[in-house]
């Protein structure tokens, strides 16, 4: 697959794996059987950090959870463009979902779209509130995106942010 992905995950592989598992759990939380076109109320529940360092985000949008699960499945099968399309659909319904923006940033980074990855991670940080683990993860993405572009000063400033949010 993509050798570049393994170098990015080096020291954060366990944390990211835990995040993915937590997100799979989130995607299984949809129990109601509502029509797809029905407008659901937007209620934001707080994202929170778990003791193992993973990040969990909750949503009351059943369809967003379904799209997240489908995007994760597509991503696992190496279909990054399909995963992004599903995330974009979810973002249309819930545009202030920091976790969706962060996952889109990660996929853009994996597909070597560093400028989009940085943009999405920055947007995720804008919606992350006090979710320090997610902000830390986004700064790692930003640092790596800047490194991909050869922006040494940008890497240095992003690395300072990574260190700032590394410990909770």
C-alpha positions as CSV (number, residue, x, y, z in Angstrom):
1,X,0.0,0.0,0.0
2,X,1.5,3.3,1.0
3,X,5.0,3.1,2.6
4,X,4.7,6.8,3.6
5,X,1.8,6.1,6.0
6,X,4.0,3.8,8.1
7,X,6.7,6.5,8.7
8,X,4.0,8.9,9.8
9,X,2.4,6.5,12.3
10,X,5.8,5.5,13.8
11,X,5.5,6.8,17.3
12,X,1.8,7.5,17.3
13,X,0.7,4.2,15.9
14,X,-0.8,2.9,19.1
15,X,-2.7,6.1,19.8
16,X,-4.1,6.2,16.2
17,X,-5.1,2.6,16.3
18,X,-6.9,3.2,19.6
19,X,-8.6,6.2,18.0
20,X,-9.8,4.1,15.1
21,X,-11.2,1.4,17.4
22,X,-13.0,4.1,19.5
23,X,-14.5,5.5,16.3
24,X,-15.7,2.0,15.2
25,X,-17.4,1.8,18.5
26,X,-19.0,5.2,17.9
27,X,-20.2,4.1,14.5
28,X,-22.1,1.1,16.0
29,X,-24.1,3.4,18.3
30,X,-26.9,4.0,15.8
31,X,-29.9,1.9,16.9
32,X,-32.8,3.7,15.4
33,X,-34.1,2.9,12.0
34,X,-35.0,6.2,10.4
35,X,-35.4,7.1,6.7
36,X,-32.2,8.5,5.2
37,X,-33.8,11.8,4.0
38,X,-35.4,12.6,7.4
39,X,-33.8,15.7,8.9
40,X,-32.4,14.9,12.3
41,X,-31.9,17.6,15.0
42,X,-28.4,18.8,15.4
43,X,-27.3,18.3,19.0
44,X,-23.6,18.4,19.7
45,X,-22.3,16.2,22.4
46,X,-18.8,16.8,23.7
47,X,-15.9,14.9,22.4
48,X,-13.7,13.5,25.2
49,X,-10.4,11.9,25.8
50,X,-10.3,8.4,27.1
51,X,-7.7,7.1,29.6
52,X,-5.9,5.2,26.8
53,X,-5.3,8.4,24.9
54,X,-7.8,7.8,22.2
55,X,-10.4,10.4,21.1
56,X,-14.1,9.8,21.0
57,X,-16.7,12.0,19.4
58,X,-20.4,11.6,19.8
59,X,-23.1,12.6,17.4
60,X,-26.9,12.5,17.4
61,X,-26.9,12.2,13.6
62,X,-27.6,8.5,12.8
63,X,-26.7,9.1,9.2
64,X,-23.4,10.7,10.1
65,X,-22.5,7.6,12.1
66,X,-23.4,5.4,9.2
67,X,-21.3,7.5,6.8
68,X,-18.4,7.4,9.2
69,X,-18.6,3.6,9.4
70,X,-18.8,3.3,5.6
71,X,-15.8,5.7,5.2
72,X,-13.8,3.6,7.6
73,X,-14.6,0.5,5.7
74,X,-13.6,2.1,2.4
75,X,-10.4,3.4,3.9
76,X,-9.6,-0.1,5.3
77,X,-10.0,-1.4,1.7
78,X,-7.6,1.2,0.3
79,X,-10.3,3.2,-1.3
80,X,-9.3,6.7,-0.1
81,X,-11.3,8.7,-2.6
82,X,-14.5,6.8,-1.7
83,X,-13.8,7.3,2.0
84,X,-13.3,11.0,1.4
85,X,-16.6,11.3,-0.5
86,X,-18.4,9.6,2.4
87,X,-16.8,12.0,4.9
88,X,-17.7,15.0,2.7
89,X,-21.3,13.8,2.7
90,X,-21.2,13.5,6.5
91,X,-19.7,17.0,6.8
92,X,-22.5,18.4,4.8
93,X,-24.9,17.2,7.5
94,X,-22.6,18.1,10.4
95,X,-20.1,20.7,9.2
96,X,-18.7,21.5,12.7
97,X,-17.7,17.9,13.5
98,X,-14.0,18.2,14.4
99,X,-13.5,14.5,14.2
100,X,-14.8,14.3,10.6
101,X,-12.5,17.1,9.5
102,X,-9.5,15.4,11.3
103,X,-10.1,12.1,9.5
104,X,-10.5,13.9,6.2
105,X,-7.1,15.6,6.9
106,X,-5.5,12.3,7.7
107,X,-6.7,10.7,4.4
108,X,-5.6,13.8,2.5
109,X,-2.2,13.4,4.1
110,X,-2.1,9.7,3.1
111,X,-2.9,10.6,-0.5
112,X,0.0,13.2,-0.4
113,X,-2.3,16.2,-0.6
114,X,-0.4,18.1,2.1
115,X,-2.1,21.5,1.6
116,X,-5.6,20.1,1.9
117,X,-4.5,18.0,4.9
118,X,-3.2,21.0,6.7
119,X,-6.3,23.0,5.8
120,X,-8.7,20.3,7.1
121,X,-6.6,19.7,10.3
122,X,-6.7,23.5,11.0
123,X,-10.5,23.5,10.5
124,X,-10.8,20.5,12.8
125,X,-8.8,22.5,15.5
126,X,-11.3,25.4,15.1
127,X,-14.1,23.1,16.0
128,X,-12.3,20.9,18.6
129,X,-12.9,23.1,21.6
130,X,-11.0,21.8,24.6
131,X,-10.4,18.3,23.0
132,X,-6.7,18.3,23.6
133,X,-6.0,14.8,22.2
134,X,-7.7,15.7,19.0
135,X,-5.9,19.0,18.7
136,X,-2.6,17.1,19.4
137,X,-3.5,14.7,16.6
138,X,-4.3,17.6,14.2
139,X,-1.0,19.3,15.0
140,X,0.8,16.1,14.1
141,X,-1.0,16.1,10.8
142,X,-0.1,19.8,10.2
143,X,3.6,19.1,11.2
144,X,3.8,16.2,8.7
145,X,2.0,18.1,5.9
146,X,4.5,21.0,6.3
147,X,7.4,18.6,6.3
148,X,6.1,17.1,3.0
149,X,6.1,20.6,1.4
150,X,9.6,21.4,2.8
151,X,8.3,24.2,5.0
152,X,11.0,24.0,7.7
153,X,9.9,27.0,9.7
154,X,6.3,25.7,9.5
155,X,7.5,22.3,10.8
156,X,9.3,24.0,13.7
157,X,6.2,26.0,14.8
158,X,3.9,23.0,14.3
159,X,6.3,20.9,16.4
160,X,6.0,23.4,19.2
161,X,2.2,23.0,19.1
162,X,2.6,19.2,19.1
163,X,4.7,19.4,22.2
164,X,2.2,21.9,23.8
165,X,-0.7,19.5,23.4
166,X,1.2,16.2,23.8
167,X,0.6,15.9,27.6
168,X,-2.9,16.4,29.0
